[in-house]
Amino acid sequence: MITFEIDSELRQYTEYLRDHGLIEKDDQVTQVSKAGEGNMNVVVRLQTEQQSLILKQSRPFVQKYPQLKAPIERIRVEARFYQVIERHAELARRMPRILFRDLANHILVIEDLGRVQDYTSLYAKDVLLEEHVLGDLFNFLALLHQIPRDEILDFPSNLELRKLNHEHIFSYPFMVENGFDLDDVTPGLQEASLIYKNSESLKSVVEEVGQIYLGDGAHLLHGDFYPGSWIEVEGMPMVLDPEFAFVGPAEFDLGVLQAHLRLGGVAMGPIDRSMKQYSVDLDHALVRKYCGIEILRRVIGLAQLPLDADLNDKIELLQEAHSLVLH
């Protein structure tokens, strides 16, 4: 298997692109740089004399945390996701194009949309998300979740990656002893977390909802629909990284989206107005539960965010999330 790292020789990249007809024979890679802040895969920007491309390769582990095993087949899931949305123009224009699939080597070569920023700046207190962007995000999910069932009957279950995600969403954050001292993130957060880690009623609902996540569903989901998976291109959000995609409950994508909007300080008024663009039938109580669980795991779990929040802010978020899950 061919493997690439960010520090692989320029010659190796040039030969690969030439061999697969992705660049002209007189073109060559002149610069390699990290593309974005992704955790799961090797993702590099390849600048040639004539163009720029993104190369993405999966490994049998999480790139940022090599000690964590992860299914290398996730790149096949991502490739299949792009293949499905290519038939839906409004969705396809919200994502980059796949230029080349090399599934034997777990590689995708993707259109480079430019040196743009993702939306993780949303977590800063002085950053506001324009309401038309909210509308675009909810509309993307509405269109995605309406893809006809017969188009996704053979979509990969992605169960192994879901199991890994399940551990970090529904299990790890609620363990009293998990080896992660939250005081290293925010002093006092470890003690504040114990009320939730010791709540049997909360953990019972979390376990129940987690089983729904692992089960079958009816809609194609992005699976990781948060600000790190959106980039701003000419004032509108484009969507990336559907490696966590699966056919499941639409409520999961929506719950995750709403959770990150709340973590970013977006008020419920604009969220509710944007939800009116969403037309798929929903279990709204389940959306709230997924929303609350996502807030909890982002505040007291391993997958921390660059939140502009002190201890009191985080306690308020935990209280809101607790209420969403149990009511």
Secondary structure, 3 states (H helix, E strand, C coil): CCCCCCCCCHHHHHHHHHHCCCCCCCCCEEEEEECCCCCCCEEEEEEECCCEEEEEECCCECCCCCCCECCCCHHHHHHHHHHHHCCCHHHHCCCCCEEEEEHHHCEEEEECCCCCCECHHHHCCCCCCCHHHHHHHHHHHHHHHCCCHHHCCCCCCCHHHHHHHHHHHHHHHHCCCCCCCHHHCCCCHHHHHHHHHCCHHHHHHHHHHHHHHHCCCCEEECCCCCHHHEEEECCEEEECCCCCCEEECHHHHHHHHHHHHHHCCCCHHHHHHHHCCCCCCCCHHHHHHHHHHHHHHHHHCCCCCCCCCCHHHHHHHHHHHHHHHHC
